């Protein structure tokens, strides 16, 4: 296990480590074990921060959702492992277990129990962060959908106006305009282009497209 190797590496050349009593050594090892969970939570939080920044800077992509799902799975793993170890950390601080080791080791195990609770709280907080990232993803997806709907609505209105104008001038009635020929045709096309340009400018100004 990595935390055992880390504990061994930091103890090289330290002769005082060998003076630890067996209960104190066990408490130190378990404390190093919990430190691995805190490090994992810190890495997860940093990844979620980068993920949230990517969501805010760009539109929500499916690859970002995969990152949220991966972090949710990792948090569930950490929580599952901690729940399995709960009887160990709680059992060390029980009064009946205190009869087995020296009295001075009781304080170490009580401190270890509190550190275990902080580790559980840290994982629960990480779970809330993952849920917050997922909510941010859904919000950004909804915003992207709304933008697309607004653009489609604008295009539909423009096409409807063009169709209405074409329908009016395509009616089978003799009017002065129907006898203007090519000039009248280009006048209508120019008027439609000007109308679409003005409408697009107003829509861009109001943030519709």
N, C-alpha and C positions, 0 to 999 in steps of 0.2 A: 504494500500500500504506500502511496507517495508520502503520506504524512509521517510514516515511520522512518522513511529515508531522510525526510527533512529534519526530523527530530535528531536523528543520528548525526547528520551533517553539522547541525548547529552545536552539537555537543562535543565535537572533536577538539581536543586540547583543553577541554574544561574539566578539570579534576573534581570540581564540586558536584557535577552531575552524579558521580558515583556515590555521593554521600546521601542521596535521596533514599527515603524509606520506600519499601514496595508500594504502600498505598499512595504516597506522594508521587512516585514514578507513574503509577497507573493514572492518577489524576492529570499529570502533565501530558501523558500520551493522549488521553481523551480530549484534553483541551486543544491540542494540536489537531486532533481529528475534527473538532467543531470548527476550527479556523479554516479548514478546507471548504466548509459550507459557506462561511462568510465570503471567502474569495470567489466562490462560484456565483454567489448572489451579486457581488460587485461587478463581475464580468458580465453577468446577465443585464444588470442595470445600464452599464455602458453601452451594450449592444442595443438595448431598447431606446436609449437616448439617440443613438445614430439613426435607428429605424424611424423614430418620430420625426427627426429633422428631415429625413428623406421624404416622408409623407407630406410634410408641410411645404417643402421646397418644390416637390413635383406631384403630379397626380398619382392616386393610389394604383399601384401596379400589382398584378397577381404575385409577382416574386416577393413583394413586401409581405403579403399575406402568408406566404410560405415561411418567412422569418418569424412572424408572430406565432404561427402554429408550432414551429420548432421550439421557441422559447416556452410556450405553454406546456409542451411535452417535457421539457427539461425541468420546469418548476414542479410539475406533478411527480417527476422522478425524485427530486430532492425532498419533497414533502413526504413521499412514500418511504424513503430511506429513514428520515428522521422519526416518523411514526413507528417504524419497526424498532428503533433504538430507544424509544421512550421508556420502556420498562427498565432498561439498564441504568439510565441516568437518574430516574426516580428511585430505583432500588438502592443505589449507592447512598442515598441520604436517609433511608429508613432507619428508625431507631434500632431494630433488630440487627441490621447489618452493621451498625456502629459498634457492636460488641466484638466484631471480628478483628478490626484494625485499631491502631493507636488513636487516642482521643484527639491528638493534634491534627489528624487527617480529616476529621469531620468537617472542619471549616473549608478544606479544599473541595470536598464533595458537594457541600452546600453551594459554594460558589460555582461549581461545575453545573449544578442543576439550574442555577439562574442563567448561566451562559447558554445552556441548552434551550431555555425558554426564549432567550433573545434570538437564537438561531431560528427557532420556529417562527417567531414574529418576523424576522427578516425574510424568510421564504414566503410567508403570507403576504408581506408587503410587495414582494416581487410578483406574486400572483396578481395582486391588484394592478400593478404596473402593466402586466401583460394584458389584462382586461381593458385597461385604459388605452393601450396601443391598438387593441382590436376596435374599440369604439371610435378612435381617431380614424382608423382605416375605413370603417363603415361611413363615417361622416364625410371623409374625402371622396369616397365612392358616390355617395348621394349628391355631393356638390358637382362632381363630374357629370353625373346623370342629368342633373338640373341644367347644367350648361349646355349639354347636348340637346335636351328638349327645347331650350330657348332658341338654339340655333335652327333646329328643325322647324320650329314654329315660325321663325322669321322667314326662312326660305319658303315655307308653305304659303305664308301671306303674300310674299312677293310674287310667287307663281300664280296665286289666285288673282292678284291685281292684273298681271299680264294677261291671264286667261279672260278676265272680265273685259278688259279693253279690246282684246282681239275678238271677243264675241260680239261686243257692241258694234265695232266697225265691220264685222262680217255679216250683219243682218242684211236681208234682201230688200232694202229700201233705197230709193234714189235720193241722195243728199248731195249738196254741193261738194262735200269732201270726197265722195266716192269718185268724183270726176277729176281729182287733182293728180292722179297717176303716181309716178315714182316719187315726186316731191312730197306728196302727202304721206306716202309709205315711210320715207325717211324722217319726216317730221314726227310721226307716231313713235318710231323706233328711238329717236333722240329724246322725246319726252319721257318714254319709259325708262331709258338709261339714266336720265337726270333724276327721275323719281326714285329709282332704286339706289342711286348714289347718295341722294339726300337721306333716304330712309336708313341706309347702311351706316352713314355717318352719325345719325341720331342714335341708332341702336348701339353703335360702338361707344358713344359718349355715355350712354346710360348703363353700359355693361351687359346688354342683352346678348351680344355676340362677342 
